[in-house]
Amino acid sequence: MQQLYLTRRNLLTLLSKLDRRAEGEHTKCTLVKCDMIHPKYPSSDVIYVTAVEDADYYIDRKAGVVYPADEPKAK
């Protein structure tokens, strides 16, 4: 099993990239995670994390169940 650790800063950066793309800015909406020496949260390999809009990802199916308190508010 592999695990990816994203900090709040990472998550906010990805959301910022999505917002900037929606405003017409050129961005691939991707972070590269490659901290293989972190003592507590190492990556197992170089990992590319790409954010996509819900409308693009869930174009042909419904989103899965999310714990009600964690359900994001739709924009």
Buried (B, 14 or more C-beta within 10 A) or exposed (E): EEEEEBEEEBEEBBEEBBEEBEEEEEEEBEBEBEEEEEEEEEBEEEBEBEBEEEEEEEEEEEEEEEEEEEEEEEE
